[in-house]
Amino acid sequence: MKNIRNGNHALGVLILVIGALLLLRQVGVFIPGWIFSWPMILIAIGLYSGYKNGFQNTGSVVLLIIGGFFLIRDKLYLPYELGPYLFPLALIFLGLFIIFKKNRNPAINWKDWEGNYDKWEKKLRTGNDPEGVNKENSDYLNVEALFCGLKRKVMSKDFKGGEITTVFGGSDIDLMHADIQDQAVLKVSVVFGGVKLIVPPHWDVQLGVSNLAAGVEDKRHFHQATQDPQKRLVITGSVIFGGIEISSY
């Protein structure tokens, strides 16, 4: 609920600022043209998403970097000799953010991590994946699809949730072989992309996602009486110019 209130507050402030600027422009006050340019749109969306998530989600930072890069390069007319340094500096900043981003998973089972590492090491060494799919055995899911598409199959029998970040890409997460002992919280941040969640039909899915020009839809065919309240998946986060689809098979 706190995230939702923060999101509503940020969206209200953003709309208020845009309306005030448009009003000032109509009454003759000089407003620079770059204020209403497409890089500023990306920056505004990045600020909204970042404020809502405490500036801990990668998607908002990517939008701020992209918008800031093109705004500085094309609209603010920097000296020519500084232009070639902008993109490398942007990548360095993004890399540092990803490295030092706070891990919000409350607990990590290091034994599971070591087991997963051994499996991946064997796969890399032999070049073989005996099951032919990319599987996650950890109880926490961490997916970042930036300008790409990713697929994950979760096998944990005590799935606790995690975080999915999708920016200009897509993420397909298969939870049909996973299990929840009580409740799992999955935070989803989508910007110009899509996330597809394949969820068992008897799970109780509760949506707490704020969206802007986006769609969130549960396409599972089920009856309310068949849901198991002990298998509760809470989905939070934000979707901006994208969508989340929940289905089962």
Beta strands, then each sheet from edge to edge (+ up, - down):
strand 1: 135-136
strand 2: 140-146
strand 3: 149-154
strand 4: 161-167
strand 5: 170-174
strand 6: 183-191
strand 7: 194-198
strand 8: 203-212
strand 9: 215-218
strand 10: 228-240
strand 11: 243-247
sheet 1: 1+ 3+ 5+ 7+ 11+ 9+
sheet 2: 2+ 4+ 6+ 10+ 8+
end
